[in-house]
Amino acid sequence: MKAIHITQTKDEAYALSFDGDYSIFELQTVLLNALMNVMDTLVTNSPEDSQQALKEVLYDKFNEQASALLEHIIPDTELRPDLDEEAILETQNRIIEERYKECNN
């Protein structure tokens, strides 16, 4: 039987240890499935009138943390060196202008 152990080492730092061999992809699947089950349980056990708000908070927080993880692994500047701040700003301005025109038609 394979097992994964999560231990809090200090403050918000955690260490993983496992019994058995896992590939990185297996670890991702196991950890994300466990997280999904925790989130599902939180939503299911919350009052029905607050479930949607809880889902939105969980979504936003997960999105924020996943983005931070990906940024740590490979920053956007390495992943897309052609997209600098000026290019992003120009794209945003173009989209805003197009939507403004659509609203006025």
matplotlib code that plots the C-alpha trace (Angstrom):
import matplotlib.pyplot as plt

x = [0.0, 1.3, 1.0, 1.8, 2.5, 2.3, 4.1, 4.1, 7.7, 7.5, 5.2, 3.6, 6.3, 5.4, 7.3, 6.1, 7.3, 5.9, 5.9, 6.3, 7.4, 5.4, 6.0, 5.5, 2.3, 1.0, 1.8, 0.0, -3.1, -3.2, -2.7, -5.1, -7.8, -7.3, -7.7, -10.8, -12.3, -11.6, -13.2, -16.2, -16.7, -16.4, -19.0, -21.4, -21.1, -21.7, -25.2, -26.9, -27.3, -23.6, -22.4, -22.1, -20.1, -17.8, -17.3, -16.3, -13.8, -12.3, -12.0, -10.4, -7.9, -7.0, -6.5, -4.3, -2.2, -1.9, -0.8, 1.8, 3.1, 3.3, 5.0, 7.5, 8.3, 8.6, 7.9, 5.9, 8.9, 10.6, 7.5, 6.5, 9.5, 7.7, 4.9, 6.3, 4.2, 3.9, 2.5, 0.0, -1.1, -1.6, -3.7, -5.8, -6.4, -7.4, -9.9, -11.3, -11.7, -13.4, -15.9, -16.6, -17.4, -19.7, -21.6, -22.1, -23.5]
y = [0.0, 3.4, 6.3, 10.0, 11.9, 15.7, 17.2, 20.8, 21.7, 25.4, 28.3, 27.5, 25.1, 21.5, 18.4, 15.4, 11.8, 8.7, 5.0, 3.6, 5.1, 8.0, 9.8, 13.6, 13.1, 10.5, 12.9, 15.8, 13.6, 12.3, 15.7, 17.5, 14.7, 15.0, 18.8, 18.4, 16.0, 18.4, 21.3, 19.2, 18.2, 21.9, 22.9, 20.0, 20.6, 24.4, 25.9, 25.7, 29.5, 30.1, 27.3, 29.5, 32.1, 29.4, 27.9, 31.3, 31.9, 28.4, 29.0, 32.4, 31.2, 28.0, 30.0, 32.5, 29.7, 27.7, 30.8, 31.5, 27.9, 28.1, 31.5, 30.0, 27.1, 29.2, 32.9, 34.4, 36.3, 33.0, 31.3, 34.2, 36.6, 38.3, 39.5, 42.4, 44.9, 47.2, 44.5, 43.4, 47.0, 47.5, 44.4, 45.4, 48.9, 47.3, 45.0, 47.9, 50.0, 47.1, 46.5, 50.2, 50.3, 47.3, 49.0, 52.1, 50.3]
z = [0.0, -1.0, 1.4, 1.4, 4.7, 5.0, 8.0, 9.0, 9.6, 10.6, 10.1, 6.7, 5.4, 4.8, 4.0, 2.0, 2.6, 0.9, 1.3, -2.2, -5.5, -7.1, -10.3, -10.2, -12.2, -9.8, -6.9, -8.7, -9.2, -5.6, -4.0, -6.3, -5.8, -2.0, -2.2, -4.4, -1.9, 0.9, -1.0, -1.9, 1.7, 2.9, 0.4, 1.1, 4.9, 4.7, 4.9, 1.5, 1.3, 1.6, -0.7, -3.8, -1.9, -0.5, -4.0, -5.3, -2.5, -2.9, -6.7, -6.3, -3.7, -5.6, -8.8, -6.9, -5.4, -8.6, -10.4, -7.8, -8.1, -11.9, -11.6, -9.2, -11.6, -14.7, -14.6, -17.3, -18.5, -19.3, -20.6, -22.9, -23.3, -26.2, -23.8, -21.9, -19.9, -22.8, -25.1, -22.4, -21.9, -25.6, -25.8, -22.9, -24.4, -27.7, -26.0, -24.0, -27.2, -29.1, -26.3, -25.9, -29.7, -29.3, -26.5, -28.6, -31.6]

ax = plt.figure().add_subplot(projection="3d")
ax.plot(x, y, z, "-o")
ax.set_aspect("equal")
plt.show()
